[in-house]
Amino acid sequence: MEASDIVTPRLVQSFTATFAPHLAPCPEGEAPLALHWCLAPPISPMSAIGSDGHAAKGEFLPPVPLPRRMWAGGTIETLAPLREGDWVTRRSRIADVSFKEGRTGPLCFVAVDHEIVTERGVALRERHNIVYREAAKPGDPAAPAPAPIEPEAADLVWEVESSPVFLFRYSAITFNSHRIHYDHPYVTSEEGYAGLVVHGPIQATLMLNIIATLSGGKPIKFAYRGVSPLIAGEPFKVKARRLPDGAIKAWTEGADGRLRMEGVSRAG
C-alpha cells in the first residue's frame, strides 16, 4: 500500500507545540524527529470505524479475529531528515503474521514494514509491530503492573506530563480515533485499563528525540518494545544513557518508577 502527504509548516508547528521542550534540536526547515507518524494517516469514513474507534480490519491490515489492538514496538532506521515542503510517500507491506499464547490468552502479532520516501530518496525505514488480544470480559482483573526495576543511572532525564490534552492533541495530529486514548468510560469499562492509555508512538517519539539529543543528531538504528501500558494522569519519565559499546539505551518509566517501554539505538 502507498500513501502520500506533505510536510506542511502547520503540521511541524502543531507537532512542535505538542512535544516541546522534549524534542532534539534540528536545523531550521527540517522536521522534528518522528514527525513521520503524523503523515498520511489512514482516513476511513465513519461507516468503516469499529467499536474501538479504529478502522475495521480487513482492508490493509489482515482480518485478525482478536479485537484489542496495541502498539507493541518495532525498529526504526533514520537515513535522512524530512523537511518542510517535502512531498512524502509511505510504502507499506505486511511482513509477518503470527499467533502466540500469552499470560492473558491468545495473541496475534502483525509486523508491518514501512519505507518513508521523499524526492531525495529514502528518509526512513521502519518495522511496526502490532499486537492483538482478546476482548476484556466482565469482572476481568486489571492488567498486572510490570515488575519493579532496579534504579538505573541515566545521562539525560525528561519529565513529561501525561495529561488528557496531550493525548488528545497527538490523536488529532495523527488522525487516530482509538478510544483508549480519550474515552475514559470506554477504556476503563470495556477494555479494562485503569485509565486513558498513553500512545505507543508518543513514548517512541520521546525516546527517539532523547537519543538524538545525546547523540548530536547522528543517524539512528533503534529497536524498541512496549513492556506495559502507560496510564495517563501523572508525569512519567523518559530516560537515556550511553552504553560502553557506543549504543544509547532509552526507556520510559511510569510515575511508580516501573518500566513501560524500552529500546536501544546503535549508530546508523
For each residue, the residues with C-beta under 8 A, 3 or more apart:
1: 60 91 92 93
2: 89 90 91 92
3: 40 42 89 90 92
4: 40 87 88 89 90
5: 39 40 87 88 90
6: 85 86 87 88
7: 11 12 31 35 39 82 83 84 85 86 88
8: 11 12 84
9: 12 13 84
10: 13 14
11: 7 8 14 15 35 38 39 173
12: 7 8 9 15 16 31 32 35 84
13: 9 10 16 17
14: 10 11 17 18 169 173
15: 11 12 18 19 31 32 35 38 173
16: 12 13 19 20 23 32
17: 13 14 20 169
18: 14 15 166 169 170 173
19: 15 16 22 23 32 205 206 209
20: 16 17 23
21:
22: 19 158 160 206 209 210 238
23: 16 19 20 26 32 33 209
24: 32 33 208 209 210 211 212 213 217
25: 213 217
26: 23 30 31 32 33 81 217
27: 30
28:
29: 83 84
30: 26 27 81 82 83 84
31: 7 12 15 26 35 81 82 83 84 86
32: 12 15 16 19 23 24 26 35 209
33: 23 24 26 78 205 208 209 212
34: 37 201 204 205 208 209
35: 7 11 12 15 31 32 38 39 82
36: 39 82 88 90 116 123 124 126
37: 34 174 201 205
38: 11 15 35 41 173 174
39: 5 7 11 35 36 88 90 116
40: 3 4 5 88 89 90
41: 38 174 175 176
42: 3 55 60 175
43: 175
44: 48 49 55 56 59
45: 48 49
46: 49
47:
48: 44 45 55 56 59
49: 44 45 46 53 54 55 56 177
50: 53 54 55 56 57 67
51: 67
52: 67 68 69 178 179 180 191
53: 49 50 177 178 179 180 183
54: 49 50 57 69 177 178
55: 42 44 48 49 50 59
56: 44 48 49 50 59
57: 50 54 61 62 63 64
58: 61 62 63
59: 44 48 55 56
60: 1 42 92 94
61: 57 58 64 94 110 112 130
62: 57 58 94 97 110
63: 57 58
64: 57 61 97 108 110 132
65: 108
66: 106 107 108 132 133 134 135
67: 50 51 52 132 134 135
68: 52 132 133 134 135 136 191
69: 52 54 130 131 132 178
70: 130 131 132 133 200 226 229
71: 128 129 130 199 200 201 204 226
72: 109 129 130 131 200 225 226
73: 129 200 223 224 225 226 261 263
74: 111 126 127 128 129 204 223 224
75: 126 127 221 222 223 224
76: 124 125 126 204 208 220 221 222 224
77: 124 125 126 219 220 221 222 268
78: 33 81 123 124 219 220 221 268
79: 121 122 123 124 125 219 268
80: 118 120 121 122 123 124
81: 26 30 31 78 123
82: 7 30 31 35 36 86 88 116 118 123 124
83: 7 29 30 31 86 118
84: 7 8 9 12 29 30 31
85: 6 7
86: 6 7 31 82 83 118 119
87: 4 5 6 118 119
88: 4 5 6 7 36 39 40 82 116 117 118 123
89: 2 3 4 40 116 117 118
90: 2 3 4 5 36 39 40 114 115 116 117
91: 1 2 114 115 117
92: 1 2 3 60 112 113 114 115
93: 1 112 113
94: 60 61 62 97 110 111 112
95: 111 112 113 127
96: 109 110 111
97: 62 64 94 108 109 110 111
98: 108 109
99: 106 107 108 109
100: 106 107 108 109
101: 105 106 107
102: 105 106 107 133
103:
104: 133 134 143
105: 101 102 133 134
106: 66 99 100 101 102 133 134
107: 66 99 100 101 102 131 132 133
108: 64 65 66 97 98 99 100 131 132 133
109: 72 96 97 98 99 100 129 130 131 132
110: 61 62 64 94 96 97 129 130 131 132
111: 74 94 95 96 97 127 128 129 130
112: 61 92 93 94 95 127 128 129 130
113: 92 93 95 125 126 127 128
114: 90 91 92 124 125 126 127 128
115: 90 91 92 122 124 125 126
116: 36 39 82 88 89 90 122 123 124 125 126
117: 88 89 90 91 121 122 123
118: 80 82 83 86 87 88 89 121 123
119: 86 87
120: 80 123
121: 79 80 117 118
122: 79 80 115 116 117 125
123: 36 78 79 80 81 82 88 116 117 118 120
124: 36 76 77 78 79 80 82 114 115 116
125: 76 77 79 113 114 115 116 122
126: 36 74 75 76 77 113 114 115 116
127: 74 75 95 111 112 113 114
128: 71 74 111 112 113 114
129: 71 72 73 74 109 110 111 112 225
130: 61 69 70 71 72 109 110 111 112
131: 69 70 72 107 108 109 110
132: 64 66 67 68 69 70 107 108 109 110
133: 66 68 70 102 104 105 106 107 108
134: 66 67 68 104 105 106 137
135: 66 67 68 190
136: 68 140 190 191 192
137: 134 140
138:
139:
140: 136 137 192
141: 144 192
142: 192 193 194
143: 104 192 193 228 229
144: 141
145: 228 256 258
146: 149 227 228 258 259 260
147: 258
148: 257 258
149: 146 152 253 257 258 259
150:
151: 257
152: 149 239 241 251
153: 241
154: 157 239 240 241
155: 214 240 241 242
156: 210 213 214 239 240 241
157: 154 237 238 239
158: 22 206 210 237 238 239
159: 235 236 237
160: 22 166 206 235 236 237 238
161: 166 235
162: 166 167 198 230 231 232 233 234 235 236
163: 166 167 232 233
164: 167 168 182 196 232
165: 168 169
166: 18 160 161 162 163 169 170 202 232
167: 162 163 164 170 171 181 182 196 198 199 202 232
168: 164 165 171 172 181 182
169: 14 17 18 165 166 172 173
170: 18 166 167 173 174 176 181 199 201 202
171: 167 168 174 175 176 177 178 181 182 199
172: 168 169 175
173: 11 14 15 18 38 169 170
174: 37 38 41 170 171 199 201
175: 41 42 43 171 172
176: 41 170 171 181 199
177: 49 53 54 171
178: 52 53 54 69 171 181
179: 52 53 182 183 186 187
180: 52 53 183 186 187 191 193 196 197
181: 167 168 170 171 176 178 187 196 197 198 199
182: 164 167 168 171 179 196
183: 53 179 180 186 187
184: 187 188 195 196
185: 188 189
186: 179 180 183 189 190 191
187: 179 180 181 183 184 190 191 193 195 196 197
188: 184 185 191 192 193 194 195
189: 185 186
190: 135 136 186 187
191: 52 68 136 180 186 187 188
192: 136 140 141 142 143 188
193: 142 143 180 187 188 196 197 229 231
194: 142 188 231
195: 184 187 188 231 232 233
196: 164 167 180 181 182 184 187 193 231 232 233
197: 180 181 187 193 229 230 231 232
198: 162 167 181 202 203 229 230 231 232 236
199: 71 167 170 171 174 176 181 202 203
200: 70 71 72 73 203 204 226 261
201: 34 37 71 170 174 204 205
202: 166 167 170 198 199 205 206
203: 198 199 200 206 207 226 230 238 252 260 261
204: 34 71 74 76 200 201 207 208 224 261 263
205: 19 33 34 37 201 202 208 209
206: 19 22 158 160 202 203 209 210 238 252
207: 203 204 210 211 222 224 238 240 250 251 252 261 263
208: 24 33 34 76 204 205 211 212 220 222 250 265
209: 19 22 23 24 32 33 34 205 206 212 213
210: 22 24 156 158 206 207 213 214 238 239 240 250
211: 24 207 208 214 215 220 222 240 248 250 265
212: 24 33 208 209 215 216 217 218 220
213: 24 25 156 209 210 240
214: 155 156 210 211 240 242 248
215: 211 212 218 220 248 265 267
216: 212
217: 24 25 26 212
218: 212 215 267 268
219: 77 78 79 267 268
220: 76 77 78 208 211 212 215 265 268
221: 75 76 77 78 265 266 267 268
222: 75 76 77 207 208 211 250 263 264 265
223: 73 74 75 263 264 265
224: 73 74 75 76 204 207 250 261 262 263 264
225: 72 73 129 261 262 263
226: 70 71 72 73 200 203 229 260 261
227: 146 259 260 261 262
228: 143 145 146 258 259 260
229: 70 143 193 197 198 226 260
230: 162 197 198 203 236 252 254 260 261
231: 162 193 194 195 196 197 198 254
232: 162 163 164 166 167 195 196 197 198
233: 162 163 195 196
234: 162 254 255
235: 159 160 161 162 255
236: 159 160 162 198 230 252 253 254 255 260
237: 157 158 159 160 252 253
238: 22 157 158 160 203 206 207 210 250 251 252
239: 152 154 156 157 158 210 250 251 252 253
240: 154 155 156 207 210 211 213 214 248 249 250 251
241: 152 153 154 155 156 248 249
242: 155 214 246 247 248
243: 246 247 248 249 264
244:
245:
246: 242 243 266 267
247: 242 243 264 265 266 267
248: 211 214 215 240 241 242 243 264 265
249: 240 241 243 262 263 264 265
250: 207 208 210 211 222 224 238 239 240 262 263 264 265
251: 152 207 238 239 240 259 260 261 262 263
252: 203 206 207 230 236 237 238 239 259 260 261 262
253: 149 236 237 239 257 258 259 260
254: 230 231 234 236 257 258 260
255: 234 235 236
256: 145
257: 148 149 151 253 254
258: 145 146 147 148 149 228 253 254
259: 146 149 227 228 251 252 253 262
260: 146 203 226 227 228 229 230 236 251 252 253 254
261: 73 200 203 204 207 224 225 226 227 230 251 252
262: 224 225 227 249 250 251 252 259
263: 73 204 207 222 223 224 225 249 250 251
264: 222 223 224 243 247 248 249 250
265: 208 211 215 220 221 222 223 247 248 249 250
266: 221 246 247
267: 215 218 219 221 246 247
268: 77 78 79 218 219 220 221
